[in-house]
């Protein structure tokens, strides 16, 4: 036989079966989410790490330093460069000495590369269609590990013999004759197959001549005209063309062609010497004729490149922040090396990538922390409402226990244990599901989550019991005037909300890129939602009073009675209204913010590409532009010329360095007619206007509000400012001319290297690429789809919108559950009213309409308030936090769209649907039981 207290406890547990099921479901959902979501966030972060690092060229996955210098290690009259390499190793090891983990253990031994000034051989051929040839002499001791020698051999060291010959033949200031060095002392080098072919087909074994560099040390020295023979002794190809070394020095693999369109182009190829010839650069500087003390006066130095490869596989979500901090410290540190006259500064592409990862993670975490307040807050309200339902069912038993002398502590302890019996097993089940999904193991974090998930509902249940009086109470809106303590609390909440918003606005965007979560940004929206809930409760009766007066004069009492009941016996209170306002605010905020990010991405893409297709090449002449415009499938083309950077001055203000672009305005407007933010035909007509006194120019938003603008001292007619110039590199600091206006102002123009192409409907970029290539041998291209794909390829950015909409859906579901629980809680009071109305002849349809009056007005008012708060919070967040890394470079613009407006409407519709769905059950009433007739 069980003890009476145990029997009572079990009976109460049975009574709580229905509420317990809801509590258990909420606990399971919470526990699963608390275990799975951090794991997914960590996985998403890890994917972002790998994605960002994959965009970093291998050459930049290192600590890189470079400097132009005269090398103090190289002796003046003797060739001891073999000894110098060990010295260099010792010196460059000092740079990374003492760096702690995680960066320290990821660094490889430093490597060093020397490159001398590029020299042009005296023979360049008579074919003027071929480019001139320049050779960039380089020394790298591990070149053999990077190449496959296809023909010839590696160069021999010739520097010491050449130096001695020069000393014997031309001692300083004794012979001022033009000297040609014999071919037996030719400087030997190897170069790539591609470079040898482009250097006017330089053959292995062929000797050409270069002149000694002219210095300003002495007029006689400058006029010697000494020539040196150089000999190609081998050609190679890269073992791995994509390896970091070749990305670091692409000149070594492919060479480089310089062509500005105004003179004969120059092709430069790398010429690798024997590593022992490191000091030969002095020969090129006319070293035999210059006193040792004057070496610092020589005008052409050596380029020294030092790099330390980084093992990026060691970067993970746990150490990424520290890794980024160490990289920033190294980039801010200068290193003094004995063989460099100036301090060496270090840079790396990893720093930017890891910084971008960290920034995106903080932005994502900040945004998700903001929006997760909604579902968590509504879920807690659901637990509170469920606790109230449970207490209604246990009211009679608790009153009896209280009458028998049970203390408040005893009653609350019993409720706590009842809830624990439900929540603890549910938390364990949720943890098991979460671990099964993630494949994780039980650890301290899992135990803490299980305990928290079990205890929170039990605490809510225990403290929902109001022991004082233990009498039945109505859950009315108008229970009387608010107490002094409640008014003080409300005023305090309002004050905190205003202070929070004020501090954020005064502070503004404190950082260009977010590096840490801002507690003030997270706390302020919650305070605003609490203040909004109080506003809704205080102003909610105002429209009801208006409706009461209107419906009083109409036939039929249903609407009038619904308004009266809503004002007197509303099924709402502070907690449910808080859930409605907070949940709807977060849903509206998430919708608006998601739309802002999408809009920012769209504007970034159009700003980058400028039309359906953007191509860049050597240059686009009038003939080439016309030929491309006539290609089938191309509806229009416009060239964009970069005229460099000029100074713009507003009146007597300070000069502003500004990018200048030149277009054929009418063609430019044609290709941008369907481009978001593109130059309009009206702007194009103003740019081409030749009747004004000064040429017309369009400016970027940097010059907003400035007047009397002049470019390089030349007055212009200012059309206005434009937010972006799609297709150009600059986003805000730019000026645009029509070609005729620029020529009118400066008397010349520039050759365009960028062309924007408008494709005909149904034509893709791939369709026209082969035809464009017939007109332009080599070009780079970019399309809207490619540009957008590069932004959305980021795992964090790609998941951003999905998670936002997932939170919206979850919040709406929880709000629907809140509405249903509000109706259930009010059922006892409603039953007595409906019983009386039924005896007076009220039909079921009228009772269902009264149910709608209980919920719909407060839902509508909450949705309106939430629409306003959600919009303001989105504006505030975008104003305070830089989300450019999410959008591709352009700050998002917050604006309402149809989807954002549908969110609050949807919440009202869902609430009405819940009432309609459950109205047959909720409107049903046992008249005899409620009125105690016939009992």
ABEGO torsion letter per residue (X at the ends): XBBAAAAAAAAAAAAAAAAAAAAAAAAAAAAAAAAAAAAAAAAAAAAAAAAAAAABBAAABBBBBBBBBBBAABBAABBAAAAAAAAAAAAAAAAABGBBOAAAAABBBBBBBBBBBBBBBABAEABAABBBBBBBBBBBAAAAAABBBABEBBBBBAAAAAAAAAAAABBBGABABBBBBBAAABBBBBBBAAAAAABGGBBBGBBBBBBBBBBAABAAAAAAGBBBBBBBABBBBBABAABAAAAABAAAAAEBBBBAGABBBBBBBBBBBBAAAAAAAAAAAGAAABBAAAAAABABBBBBBBBBBBBAAABBAAAAAAAAAAAAAAAABBBBBAABABBBBBBBAAAAAAAAAAAAAAAAAAAAAAAAAAAAAAAAAAAAAAAAAAAAAAAAAAAAAAAAGBBAAAAAAAAAAAAAAAAAAAAAAAAAAAAAAAGBBBBAAAAAAAAAAAAAAAAAAAAABBABGGBBBBBBABAEBBBAAAAAAAAAAAAAAAAAAAAAAAAEBABABBABBBAAAAAAAAAAAAAAAAAAAAAAAAAAAAAAAAAAABBEAAAAAAAAAAAAABABBAAAAAAAAAAAAAAAAAAAAAAAAAAAAAAAAAAAAGBABBBBBABBBAAAAAAAAABBGBABBBBBBBAEBBBBBBEABBBBBBBBBBBBAAAAAAAAAABBGBBBAAAAAAAABAABABBBBBBBAAABGBBGBBBGGBBBBBAEBBABBBGBABAABBBBBBAAAAAAAAGBBBBBABBBBBBBBGBBAAAAAAAAAAABABBBBBBAAAAAAAAAABAAAAAAAAAAAAAAAAAAAAAAAAAAAAAAAAAAAAAAAAAAAAAAGBBAAAAAAAAAAAAAAAAAAAAAAAAAAAAAAAAAAAAABBAAAAAGGBBBBBBBBAAAAAAAAAAAAAAAAAAAAAAAAAABBBAAAAAGBGX
